[in-house]
Amino acid sequence: MPITVFLPINIENKHWYLAVINATKRKIQVLDSLCWTTERKELYHTRGLLYLKWKDLNVTAWEFDEHQPTAIQRDNVSCGLFMLKFMEYWTGDKLSHDITQ
C-alpha cells in the first residue's frame, strides 16, 4: 500500500485540483480535471512548507507527475466534485474507475 497524503489545492478561489504526496514513489502526483496549463506555483509553495515539516524526506527534490493528460471537466463549476472523485478512486498509480461528466 502506497504511503500517500491527499492535498486539495485551490487556485485563486477559482479552481480545485488534487495533489497527492506519494512518499513511496517520492513524487507529487497531480490530478487536474481541467488540465490547466499552470506553473503550479501554489504547489511549489506547498512543497516548501512540506519540506519544513518533513526535512528527512527532501520533498523539494521530488518531481511533479501530471496524471490527467486531457481535460474531463466540461463546465466551470465541477472541479471540486472531480477532485473528491480523484481522492476516492486514486490507487497510487492510476484511477480505479473512469470519471466522466
SVG drawing of the C-alpha trace seen along z (x, -y; Angstrom):
<svg xmlns="http://www.w3.org/2000/svg" viewBox="-22 -34 39 36">
<polyline fill="none" stroke="black" stroke-width="0.4" points="0.0,0.0 1.5,-3.3 2.1,-6.0 0.1,-9.0 -1.3,-12.3 -4.1,-14.0 -3.8,-17.8 -6.7,-19.6 -5.3,-22.7 -7.3,-25.8 -6.1,-28.4 -7.3,-31.9 -10.7,-30.7 -11.5,-29.7 -10.3,-26.1 -9.6,-22.9 -7.3,-20.1 -5.7,-17.3 -2.0,-16.9 -1.0,-13.5 2.2,-13.3 3.3,-9.8 6.1,-9.0 6.5,-5.5 7.4,-6.8 8.9,-10.1 6.7,-12.1 4.0,-14.7 1.2,-13.4 -1.2,-16.0 -4.8,-15.3 -6.5,-18.2 -9.9,-17.8 -9.3,-20.9 -5.6,-20.3 -4.9,-23.9 -1.6,-24.9 -0.2,-26.5 3.2,-26.7 1.8,-25.1 3.3,-27.9 0.9,-27.2 2.2,-23.7 5.8,-24.8 5.0,-26.9 3.2,-23.9 6.2,-21.7 8.4,-24.1 6.2,-24.0 6.2,-20.2 10.0,-20.3 9.9,-22.3 7.7,-19.6 9.5,-16.5 13.1,-17.6 14.3,-14.0 12.2,-13.2 13.7,-16.1 10.3,-16.7 11.6,-19.8 13.6,-17.4 10.5,-15.4 9.2,-15.9 5.6,-16.8 3.9,-14.0 0.8,-15.1 -1.7,-12.3 -4.6,-13.7 -3.5,-14.1 -6.8,-15.5 -9.5,-17.7 -12.5,-15.7 -14.4,-18.6 -16.9,-20.3 -18.1,-23.2 -16.7,-25.8 -18.1,-24.6 -17.5,-20.9 -13.8,-20.9 -14.4,-20.3 -16.5,-17.2 -13.9,-15.9 -11.2,-16.4 -13.2,-14.4 -13.6,-11.6 -9.9,-11.7 -9.4,-11.1 -11.9,-8.3 -10.5,-6.4 -6.8,-7.1 -4.8,-3.9 -1.3,-5.5 -0.7,-4.8 -4.0,-5.4 -7.7,-5.9 -9.5,-2.7 -12.7,-3.9 -13.3,-6.2 -14.7,-9.6 -16.9,-11.4 -19.2,-14.3"/>
</svg>
